[in-house]
Amino acid sequence: MSKIEVTSPFDGSKVGEVPFSTTQEVQEAIDLAQATFLDHENALPKFKRIEILEKVMKIMSSQVDELTKLCASEGGKPWVDSQVEVNRAINGVKLAIEHLGAHEGKEIAMGHTASSVNRMAYTFKEPIGVVAAISAFNHPFNLAVHQVIPALAVGCPVIIKPATQTPMSAIRLVEILEEAGLPKGWAQAVVCDRNAGELLATSPKVNFLTFIGSGDVGWYLNSKVAKGTRVALEHGGVAPVIVEKDADIEDLIPSIGKGGFYHAGQVCVSVQRVYVHEDIVDEVANKLSEYASKLVVGNQLDEKTEVGPLINNAEVDRVESWVEEAVLKGGKILTGGSRISDSCYEPTVILNPADDALVSTKEVFGPVVCIYSYSDIEEAFDRANALEVSFQAAVFTKNIDTALKAVKRLNGTAVMVNDHTAFRVDWMPFGGAKASGLGLGGISNSMEEMTNEKLMVIKSPVL
């Protein structure tokens, strides 16, 4: 089996190397997963799955520093944020264990019509089958947990294809599962090219596809999956935030700053478009710029670093070109606007770029926040909702009626009030609408998505 080298996005230094699977090897993984699912004599009972997951938590909890270093090294997320990611992943396993106690069916009413007498009926949950998980680079360990652990919890064998830039975290998760007693065949990690990845996603032996990544790729795969395959897609958005003139400015600046520059903006719900009432736009813009200018940018393994590198140098080139285009279209750079090195870009705040600029219409996925002034909140709603993407949104205001209006008017699957768009806890439903995705993630929601509901009807003269 051939191998590929994994390097740090900051300086290109070698982090490790991993096996690179051929199309044939991916097919063998699919065959093994299906055979595992169909081997009913060796199916894992619920108590055994819980026992394994509890051991997984213990192993992960004993290796927080090692896992933090692995995540940060291959993904570029600063140490402090990578440590948060690892602790979230541990909690994600705990959430799956807890939800198994609530993962249940219900009674279906019978006997209230002449045609349904002498019957009782109940629903219950069964695992859907083989799960294929295609993951993204930006949260390499926690995303793997969100895709792999729910599948195993409900009894589905799973194959994960991590991003080629950050494969080591997902591979380590599978190793931890096996150390905890998970039999071979239940969880596999394959690092492969796009053709082999498409085979994984579209195989008729796959019953559920969970995809996190590019919208173009996700919607393409959705159009190619085998008949009956259930699909969950998680893509990006161009998260809008509305700041009304009564908002608490001192509170919102660090919130928006964290939401915009966390992981160098490489988050699907990063703050990107901030619509600020014209009465306070200068104050908000200046204070956010001051906040951004003080952020420490550099090596993700340095515990003082607040903003790390982009995932590769080509992304720095792209962000640089988008910012240059924004300036040509009338945007004013308030801070940043330049690359720091081949791998790092300055935290950047742009005032009033054109509504048709790339930074206004596409997901930047970089450390860039745009501020736009508005005079009427209805105008802000219309501009915020103008794009085909729809994920998380936010509003800052002290007025409850304004907040409720924003929740009602803003397109999104979640609207935060007085908090940034990147807020998330792992037990909440999480997913995009319109072009931003399909289905809902979150540990418990994924467990529900990865099961089928079966109805049992019993007929008896004594009923």
CORBEL-V193157 format. One line per field, one symbol per residue. ss: DSSP state (2 for helix, 1 for strand, 0 for the rest). burial: # if it has 9 or more other C-alpha atoms within 8 Angstrom, else .. A space follows every 10 residues. Layout:
# CORBEL-V193157
ss: ???
burial: ???
This chain:
# CORBEL-V193157
ss: 0111111000 0001111111 0022222222 2222222202 2200022222 2222222222 2002222222 2222200022 2222222222 2222222222 0000001100 0002220011 1111111000 1111000002 2222222222 2222000111 1000000222 2222222220 0000001110 0002222222 2200000111 1100222222 2222000001 1111000001 1110000022 2222222222 2222200000 0011111000 2222222222 2220001000 0000001000 0022222222 2222222200 0111100010 0000100111 1000000222 2000000111 1111002222 2222000011 0111110002 2222222220 0001111000 0000000001 0011001100 1022222220 1111111110 000
burial: ....###### ....#..### ###..##.## ####.##... ..#..#..## .######.## #..#..#### #########. ###.###### .######.## ....#....# #....##### ########## ########## ########## ########## ###.###### #.##.###.# .#..###### ##...##### ####.##### ###.#..##. #...##..#. ########## #####.##.. .######### #######.## ########.# #..####### ###.#.#### ##..###### ###.##..## .##.###.## #######.#. ..######## ####..#### #.######## ####..#.## #..##...## #######... ..#..##..# ###.###### ##...##.## ########## #######..# ###....... ...
